[in-house]
Amino acid sequence: MKILFILGFTAVSLLVISPAKSKSLGAMNTYFPINHSVVKIKAFEILKTKCNICHAKKNRKKIFTLENMDIFAAKVEEQVFIKKRMPRGKKNKLTDKEYQQLSTWIKSLKQ
Ligand code: HEC
């Protein structure tokens, strides 16, 4: 049951996030091992809604995408968890769950 949910979630997320690649879901799963991609997609949702919303206007060099986010992981960790400079603005605060999900993604890259 759980695995079906995970597979469904991944498939739907990939369809929503990258329509261009949705034709080759099989290939995507080889590219991003399935558990990794769920963790990553959850993190991307946060980067998109809580970070890109402002970076798109104020820091155009760091607009996070599924392709570049792993490269920025160390920077994200530094700004969000160590220096606590990001996200800026009262409206963009992260929930405990979102902190947890970002942290899970960053840790997944260190394994
Ligand atoms: C309301 C605006 C705003 C929001 C929201 C925001 N940022 Fe930023 N961010 C900035 C601006 C402006 C800069 C560039 C100037 C600076 O570093 O202060 C920046 C810079 C950065 C940098 C580069 C710092 C460096 O080392 O040069 C990182 C990494 C970053 N943001 C991550 C994030 C992450 C992750 C989030 C979401 C959790 C986020 N930001 C949300 C405005 C924002």
Backbone and ligand atoms as CSV (ligand in chain L), in Angstrom:
chain,resi,resn,atom,element,x,y,z
A,1,MET,N,N,0.833,-1.200,0.000
A,1,MET,CA,C,0.000,0.000,0.000
A,1,MET,C,C,0.877,1.262,0.000
A,2,LYS,N,N,1.816,1.276,0.959
A,2,LYS,CA,C,2.671,2.461,1.097
A,2,LYS,C,C,3.495,2.715,-0.181
A,3,ILE,N,N,4.011,1.606,-0.719
A,3,ILE,CA,C,4.857,1.746,-1.910
A,3,ILE,C,C,4.030,2.258,-3.090
A,4,LEU,N,N,2.770,1.830,-3.158
A,4,LEU,CA,C,1.892,2.324,-4.227
A,4,LEU,C,C,1.708,3.831,-4.090
A,5,PHE,N,N,1.534,4.256,-2.867
A,5,PHE,CA,C,1.370,5.699,-2.604
A,5,PHE,C,C,2.612,6.467,-3.043
A,6,ILE,N,N,3.755,5.918,-2.664
A,6,ILE,CA,C,5.019,6.582,-3.003
A,6,ILE,C,C,5.193,6.650,-4.524
A,7,LEU,N,N,4.916,5.520,-5.180
A,7,LEU,CA,C,5.048,5.492,-6.638
A,7,LEU,C,C,4.087,6.485,-7.280
A,8,GLY,N,N,2.851,6.501,-6.775
A,8,GLY,CA,C,1.838,7.410,-7.314
A,8,GLY,C,C,2.247,8.849,-7.119
A,9,PHE,N,N,2.709,9.154,-5.937
A,9,PHE,CA,C,3.125,10.517,-5.618
A,9,PHE,C,C,4.258,10.965,-6.535
A,10,THR,N,N,5.223,10.070,-6.706
A,10,THR,CA,C,6.365,10.401,-7.558
A,10,THR,C,C,5.910,10.647,-8.989
A,11,ALA,N,N,5.063,9.749,-9.473
A,11,ALA,CA,C,4.608,9.880,-10.857
A,11,ALA,C,C,3.862,11.195,-11.041
A,12,VAL,N,N,2.942,11.487,-10.129
A,12,VAL,CA,C,2.160,12.720,-10.241
A,12,VAL,C,C,3.074,13.938,-10.145
A,13,SER,N,N,3.990,13.897,-9.168
A,13,SER,CA,C,4.886,15.044,-8.989
A,13,SER,C,C,5.724,15.276,-10.231
A,14,LEU,N,N,6.242,14.197,-10.789
A,14,LEU,CA,C,7.091,14.350,-11.968
A,14,LEU,C,C,6.270,14.899,-13.134
A,15,LEU,N,N,5.029,14.452,-13.230
A,15,LEU,CA,C,4.179,14.944,-14.311
A,15,LEU,C,C,3.930,16.433,-14.145
A,16,VAL,N,N,3.707,16.839,-12.897
A,16,VAL,CA,C,3.410,18.246,-12.636
A,16,VAL,C,C,4.657,19.096,-12.830
A,17,ILE,N,N,5.774,18.623,-12.278
A,17,ILE,CA,C,6.982,19.443,-12.245
A,17,ILE,C,C,7.711,19.482,-13.580
A,18,SER,N,N,7.819,18.353,-14.254
A,18,SER,CA,C,8.600,18.380,-15.495
A,18,SER,C,C,7.840,17.735,-16.638
A,19,PRO,N,N,6.874,18.469,-17.187
A,19,PRO,CA,C,6.075,17.913,-18.271
A,19,PRO,C,C,6.933,17.416,-19.436
A,20,ALA,N,N,8.057,18.103,-19.674
A,20,ALA,CA,C,8.893,17.722,-20.803
A,20,ALA,C,C,9.458,16.311,-20.639
A,21,LYS,N,N,9.699,15.930,-19.391
A,21,LYS,CA,C,10.331,14.633,-19.159
A,21,LYS,C,C,9.331,13.542,-18.818
A,22,SER,N,N,8.066,13.911,-18.683
A,22,SER,CA,C,7.092,12.958,-18.161
A,22,SER,C,C,6.882,11.749,-19.059
A,23,LYS,N,N,7.265,11.885,-20.316
A,23,LYS,CA,C,7.075,10.754,-21.224
A,23,LYS,C,C,7.948,9.580,-20.842
A,24,SER,N,N,9.093,9.861,-20.255
A,24,SER,CA,C,10.001,8.763,-19.932
A,24,SER,C,C,10.135,8.583,-18.423
A,25,LEU,N,N,9.016,8.287,-17.778
A,25,LEU,CA,C,9.055,8.088,-16.319
A,25,LEU,C,C,10.003,6.968,-15.933
A,26,GLY,N,N,10.018,5.918,-16.738
A,26,GLY,CA,C,10.910,4.788,-16.458
A,26,GLY,C,C,12.349,5.253,-16.409
A,27,ALA,N,N,12.720,6.023,-17.392
A,27,ALA,CA,C,14.086,6.527,-17.463
A,27,ALA,C,C,14.385,7.455,-16.294
A,28,MET,N,N,13.404,8.269,-15.903
A,28,MET,CA,C,13.595,9.182,-14.776
A,28,MET,C,C,13.917,8.406,-13.503
A,29,ASN,N,N,13.232,7.275,-13.316
A,29,ASN,CA,C,13.460,6.516,-12.091
A,29,ASN,C,C,14.869,5.936,-12.022
A,30,THR,N,N,15.442,5.653,-13.167
A,30,THR,CA,C,16.824,5.185,-13.154
A,30,THR,C,C,17.755,6.355,-12.857
A,31,TYR,N,N,17.345,7.492,-13.373
A,31,TYR,CA,C,18.150,8.694,-13.197
A,31,TYR,C,C,18.139,9.137,-11.737
A,32,PHE,N,N,16.936,9.265,-11.152
A,32,PHE,CA,C,16.779,9.550,-9.717
A,32,PHE,C,C,16.223,8.315,-9.045
A,33,PRO,N,N,17.008,7.569,-8.251
A,33,PRO,CA,C,16.450,6.414,-7.560
A,33,PRO,C,C,15.179,6.848,-6.810
A,34,ILE,N,N,14.191,5.954,-6.747
A,34,ILE,CA,C,12.854,6.394,-6.380
A,34,ILE,C,C,12.739,7.088,-5.025
A,35,ASN,N,N,13.379,6.575,-3.975
A,35,ASN,CA,C,13.262,7.215,-2.670
A,35,ASN,C,C,13.893,8.594,-2.683
A,36,HIS,N,N,15.011,8.670,-3.335
A,36,HIS,CA,C,15.698,9.941,-3.443
A,36,HIS,C,C,14.796,10.962,-4.116
A,37,SER,N,N,14.088,10.539,-5.144
A,37,SER,CA,C,13.322,11.531,-5.876
A,37,SER,C,C,12.140,12.055,-5.067
A,38,VAL,N,N,11.547,11.235,-4.196
A,38,VAL,CA,C,10.449,11.733,-3.361
A,38,VAL,C,C,10.987,12.789,-2.397
A,39,VAL,N,N,12.110,12.486,-1.768
A,39,VAL,CA,C,12.751,13.423,-0.842
A,39,VAL,C,C,13.093,14.715,-1.582
A,40,LYS,N,N,13.648,14.540,-2.757
A,40,LYS,CA,C,14.077,15.692,-3.530
A,40,LYS,C,C,12.905,16.545,-4.003
A,41,ILE,N,N,11.857,15.890,-4.444
A,41,ILE,CA,C,10.696,16.634,-4.943
A,41,ILE,C,C,10.029,17.416,-3.819
A,42,LYS,N,N,9.979,16.819,-2.632
A,42,LYS,CA,C,9.405,17.550,-1.489
A,42,LYS,C,C,10.252,18.787,-1.192
A,43,ALA,N,N,11.572,18.619,-1.233
A,43,ALA,CA,C,12.466,19.754,-0.983
A,43,ALA,C,C,12.286,20.812,-2.076
A,44,PHE,N,N,12.147,20.345,-3.303
A,44,PHE,CA,C,11.991,21.293,-4.418
A,44,PHE,C,C,10.720,22.131,-4.269
A,45,GLU,N,N,9.636,21.476,-3.823
A,45,GLU,CA,C,8.380,22.206,-3.593
A,45,GLU,C,C,8.607,23.381,-2.639
A,46,ILE,N,N,9.408,23.136,-1.596
A,46,ILE,CA,C,9.689,24.192,-0.610
A,46,ILE,C,C,10.542,25.285,-1.244
A,47,LEU,N,N,11.601,24.864,-1.943
A,47,LEU,CA,C,12.483,25.853,-2.582
A,47,LEU,C,C,11.692,26.714,-3.572
A,48,LYS,N,N,10.761,26.059,-4.247
A,48,LYS,CA,C,9.969,26.767,-5.251
A,48,LYS,C,C,9.019,27.769,-4.592
A,49,THR,N,N,8.309,27.341,-3.548
A,49,THR,CA,C,7.270,28.206,-2.978
A,49,THR,C,C,7.821,29.204,-1.959
A,50,LYS,N,N,8.888,28.831,-1.234
A,50,LYS,CA,C,9.362,29.718,-0.168
A,50,LYS,C,C,10.633,30.482,-0.524
A,51,CYS,N,N,11.291,30.095,-1.584
A,51,CYS,CA,C,12.580,30.728,-1.916
A,51,CYS,C,C,12.531,31.372,-3.303
A,52,ASN,N,N,12.161,30.577,-4.313
A,52,ASN,CA,C,12.156,31.116,-5.674
A,52,ASN,C,C,11.244,32.323,-5.809
A,53,ILE,N,N,10.167,32.311,-5.040
A,53,ILE,CA,C,9.189,33.391,-5.111
A,53,ILE,C,C,9.869,34.759,-4.943
A,54,CYS,N,N,10.881,34.796,-4.100
A,54,CYS,CA,C,11.614,36.043,-3.883
A,54,CYS,C,C,12.867,36.100,-4.760
A,55,HIS,N,N,13.591,34.997,-4.845
A,55,HIS,CA,C,14.823,35.006,-5.647
A,55,HIS,C,C,14.544,35.401,-7.099
A,56,ALA,N,N,13.388,35.026,-7.595
A,56,ALA,CA,C,13.043,35.366,-8.977
A,56,ALA,C,C,13.102,36.885,-9.188
A,57,LYS,N,N,12.848,37.633,-8.113
A,57,LYS,CA,C,12.900,39.102,-8.225
A,57,LYS,C,C,14.225,39.661,-7.718
A,58,LYS,N,N,14.738,39.063,-6.611
A,58,LYS,CA,C,15.854,39.717,-5.917
A,58,LYS,C,C,17.191,39.009,-5.982
A,59,ASN,N,N,17.196,37.770,-6.427
A,59,ASN,CA,C,18.470,37.045,-6.502
A,59,ASN,C,C,18.398,36.057,-7.661
A,60,ARG,N,N,18.398,36.610,-8.854
A,60,ARG,CA,C,18.110,35.797,-10.042
A,60,ARG,C,C,19.166,34.736,-10.331
A,61,LYS,N,N,20.345,34.876,-9.719
A,61,LYS,CA,C,21.381,33.856,-9.941
A,61,LYS,C,C,21.069,32.569,-9.202
A,62,LYS,N,N,20.199,32.649,-8.201
A,62,LYS,CA,C,19.860,31.440,-7.449
A,62,LYS,C,C,18.372,31.147,-7.485
A,63,ILE,N,N,17.916,30.799,-8.652
A,63,ILE,CA,C,16.550,30.298,-8.781
A,63,ILE,C,C,16.690,28.778,-8.832
A,64,PHE,N,N,16.105,28.127,-7.843
A,64,PHE,CA,C,16.318,26.685,-7.707
A,64,PHE,C,C,15.469,25.895,-8.694
A,65,THR,N,N,16.115,24.887,-9.310
A,65,THR,CA,C,15.400,23.958,-10.199
A,65,THR,C,C,15.780,22.542,-9.784
A,66,LEU,N,N,15.056,21.554,-10.311
A,66,LEU,CA,C,15.410,20.157,-10.012
A,66,LEU,C,C,16.832,19.859,-10.484
A,67,GLU,N,N,17.266,20.542,-11.536
A,67,GLU,CA,C,18.593,20.286,-12.080
A,67,GLU,C,C,19.707,20.894,-11.225
A,68,ASN,N,N,19.494,22.118,-10.712
A,68,ASN,CA,C,20.617,22.767,-10.021
A,68,ASN,C,C,20.565,22.659,-8.497
A,69,MET,N,N,19.448,22.229,-7.910
A,69,MET,CA,C,19.300,22.322,-6.450
A,69,MET,C,C,20.346,21.527,-5.667
A,70,ASP,N,N,20.749,20.368,-6.196
A,70,ASP,CA,C,21.745,19.570,-5.467
A,70,ASP,C,C,23.084,20.322,-5.366
A,71,ILE,N,N,23.405,21.063,-6.406
A,71,ILE,CA,C,24.656,21.829,-6.404
A,71,ILE,C,C,24.612,22.926,-5.334
A,72,PHE,N,N,23.408,23.460,-5.074
A,72,PHE,CA,C,23.257,24.522,-4.077
A,72,PHE,C,C,23.005,24.007,-2.660
A,73,ALA,N,N,22.961,22.675,-2.486
A,73,ALA,CA,C,22.564,22.121,-1.178
A,73,ALA,C,C,23.417,22.655,-0.027
A,74,ALA,N,N,24.735,22.722,-0.229
A,74,ALA,CA,C,25.610,23.185,0.854
A,74,ALA,C,C,25.323,24.652,1.187
A,75,LYS,N,N,25.052,25.441,0.162
A,75,LYS,CA,C,24.715,26.865,0.364
A,75,LYS,C,C,23.386,27.005,1.102
A,76,VAL,N,N,22.426,26.155,0.700
A,76,VAL,CA,C,21.106,26.189,1.355
A,76,VAL,C,C,21.277,25.835,2.829
A,77,GLU,N,N,22.071,24.806,3.098
A,77,GLU,CA,C,22.301,24.395,4.482
A,77,GLU,C,C,22.907,25.552,5.283
A,78,GLU,N,N,23.889,26.200,4.674
A,78,GLU,CA,C,24.555,27.305,5.351
A,78,GLU,C,C,23.580,28.456,5.661
A,79,GLN,N,N,22.791,28.843,4.655
A,79,GLN,CA,C,21.900,30.000,4.811
A,79,GLN,C,C,20.679,29.712,5.682
A,80,VAL,N,N,20.149,28.483,5.574
A,80,VAL,CA,C,18.897,28.168,6.272
A,80,VAL,C,C,19.150,27.610,7.676
A,81,PHE,N,N,20.142,26.708,7.789
A,81,PHE,CA,C,20.311,26.002,9.064
A,81,PHE,C,C,21.452,26.561,9.928
A,82,ILE,N,N,22.501,27.062,9.310
A,82,ILE,CA,C,23.648,27.503,10.107
A,82,ILE,C,C,23.556,29.000,10.396
A,83,LYS,N,N,23.513,29.808,9.336
A,83,LYS,CA,C,23.460,31.254,9.562
A,83,LYS,C,C,22.039,31.765,9.788
A,84,LYS,N,N,21.049,30.965,9.408
A,84,LYS,CA,C,19.626,31.322,9.558
A,84,LYS,C,C,19.299,32.683,8.932
A,85,ARG,N,N,19.878,32.944,7.755
A,85,ARG,CA,C,19.592,34.194,7.039
A,85,ARG,C,C,18.395,34.035,6.100
A,86,MET,N,N,18.146,32.796,5.688
A,86,MET,CA,C,17.085,32.530,4.717
A,86,MET,C,C,16.071,31.574,5.336
A,87,PRO,N,N,14.818,31.588,4.937
A,87,PRO,CA,C,14.223,32.533,4.003
A,87,PRO,C,C,14.024,33.895,4.653
A,88,ARG,N,N,14.123,34.923,3.831
A,88,ARG,CA,C,13.900,36.268,4.334
A,88,ARG,C,C,12.410,36.570,4.393
A,89,GLY,N,N,12.055,37.455,5.261
A,89,GLY,CA,C,10.674,37.959,5.276
A,89,GLY,C,C,9.733,37.129,6.126
A,90,LYS,N,N,8.869,37.820,6.844
A,90,LYS,CA,C,7.939,37.144,7.747
A,90,LYS,C,C,6.994,36.207,7.026
A,91,LYS,N,N,6.625,36.582,5.813
A,91,LYS,CA,C,5.632,35.780,5.073
A,91,LYS,C,C,6.198,34.451,4.605
A,92,ASN,N,N,7.518,34.363,4.538
A,92,ASN,CA,C,8.119,33.173,3.931
A,92,ASN,C,C,8.689,32.192,4.941
A,93,LYS,N,N,8.290,32.292,6.185
A,93,LYS,CA,C,8.822,31.380,7.212
A,93,LYS,C,C,8.549,29.924,6.852
A,94,LEU,N,N,9.487,29.064,7.257
A,94,LEU,CA,C,9.296,27.636,7.016
A,94,LEU,C,C,8.627,26.999,8.240
A,95,THR,N,N,7.790,26.014,7.990
A,95,THR,CA,C,7.191,25.258,9.102
A,95,THR,C,C,8.220,24.241,9.589
A,96,ASP,N,N,7.961,23.669,10.764
A,96,ASP,CA,C,8.868,22.632,11.280
A,96,ASP,C,C,8.996,21.496,10.275
A,97,LYS,N,N,7.873,21.143,9.665
A,97,LYS,CA,C,7.890,20.048,8.698
A,97,LYS,C,C,8.772,20.399,7.496
A,98,GLU,N,N,8.684,21.642,7.065
A,98,GLU,CA,C,9.489,22.049,5.911
A,98,GLU,C,C,10.990,22.037,6.247
A,99,TYR,N,N,11.335,22.470,7.458
A,99,TYR,CA,C,12.741,22.380,7.887
A,99,TYR,C,C,13.198,20.925,7.846
A,100,GLN,N,N,12.320,20.062,8.371
A,100,GLN,CA,C,12.627,18.627,8.410
A,100,GLN,C,C,12.854,18.084,6.995
A,101,GLN,N,N,11.976,18.475,6.073
A,101,GLN,CA,C,12.070,17.951,4.709
A,101,GLN,C,C,13.315,18.475,3.990
A,102,LEU,N,N,13.651,19.729,4.224
A,102,LEU,CA,C,14.873,20.270,3.606
A,102,LEU,C,C,16.100,19.556,4.169
A,103,SER,N,N,16.075,19.341,5.491
A,103,SER,CA,C,17.193,18.677,6.144
A,103,SER,C,C,17.361,17.239,5.647
A,104,THR,N,N,16.239,16.541,5.453
A,104,THR,CA,C,16.292,15.165,4.944
A,104,THR,C,C,16.930,15.136,3.558
A,105,TRP,N,N,16.574,16.109,2.742
A,105,TRP,CA,C,17.148,16.183,1.389
A,105,TRP,C,C,18.662,16.446,1.467
A,106,ILE,N,N,19.076,17.403,2.283
A,106,ILE,CA,C,20.500,17.733,2.381
A,106,ILE,C,C,21.287,16.516,2.882
A,107,LYS,N,N,20.731,15.841,3.892
A,107,LYS,CA,C,21.415,14.645,4.422
A,107,LYS,C,C,21.501,13.540,3.383
A,108,SER,N,N,20.458,13.428,2.545
A,108,SER,CA,C,20.438,12.345,1.548
A,108,SER,C,C,21.597,12.496,0.573
A,109,LEU,N,N,22.096,13.719,0.404
A,109,LEU,CA,C,23.192,13.958,-0.539
A,109,LEU,C,C,24.551,13.651,0.083
A,110,LYS,N,N,24.569,13.532,1.423
A,110,LYS,CA,C,25.845,13.308,2.096
A,110,LYS,C,C,26.142,11.841,2.297
A,111,GLN,N,N,25.155,10.995,1.973
A,111,GLN,CA,C,25.345,9.557,2.231
A,111,GLN,C,C,26.430,8.966,1.350
L,1,HEC,C1,C,12.138,37.714,0.568
L,1,HEC,C2,C,13.280,37.357,-0.234
L,1,HEC,C3,C,14.020,36.045,-0.075
L,1,HEC,C4,C,13.523,34.823,0.291
L,1,HEC,C5,C,12.099,34.442,0.648
L,1,HEC,C6,C,14.636,33.905,0.246
L,1,HEC,N1,N,15.775,34.554,-0.139
L,1,HEC,FE1,FE,17.620,33.731,-0.343
L,1,HEC,N2,N,18.366,35.533,-0.897
L,1,HEC,C7,C,17.645,36.703,-1.020
L,1,HEC,C8,C,18.534,37.772,-1.477
L,1,HEC,C9,C,18.113,39.202,-1.755
L,1,HEC,C10,C,19.823,37.203,-1.604
L,1,HEC,C11,C,21.133,37.880,-2.063
L,1,HEC,C12,C,21.733,38.769,-1.025
L,1,HEC,C13,C,22.122,38.080,0.236
L,1,HEC,O1,O,22.808,37.043,0.195
L,1,HEC,O2,O,21.672,38.527,1.285
L,1,HEC,C14,C,19.678,35.792,-1.219
L,1,HEC,C15,C,20.725,34.894,-1.215
L,1,HEC,C16,C,20.602,33.548,-0.957
L,1,HEC,C17,C,21.684,32.600,-1.041
L,1,HEC,C18,C,23.128,32.920,-1.401
L,1,HEC,C19,C,23.898,33.380,-0.217
L,1,HEC,C20,C,25.373,33.478,-0.566
L,1,HEC,O3,O,26.155,32.685,-0.034
L,1,HEC,O4,O,25.707,34.324,-1.389
L,1,HEC,C21,C,21.170,31.382,-0.743
L,1,HEC,C22,C,21.895,30.048,-0.726
L,1,HEC,C23,C,19.764,31.567,-0.461
L,1,HEC,N3,N,19.446,32.891,-0.607
L,1,HEC,C24,C,18.910,30.551,-0.121
L,1,HEC,C25,C,17.565,30.743,0.140
L,1,HEC,C26,C,16.675,29.671,0.492
L,1,HEC,C27,C,17.062,28.205,0.586
L,1,HEC,C28,C,15.453,30.224,0.692
L,1,HEC,C29,C,14.181,29.518,1.062
L,1,HEC,C30,C,14.173,28.621,2.165
L,1,HEC,C31,C,15.586,31.646,0.459
L,1,HEC,N4,N,16.876,31.929,0.120
L,1,HEC,C32,C,14.540,32.553,0.554
L,1,HEC,C33,C,16.313,36.866,-0.795
L,1,HEC,C34,C,15.438,35.861,-0.357
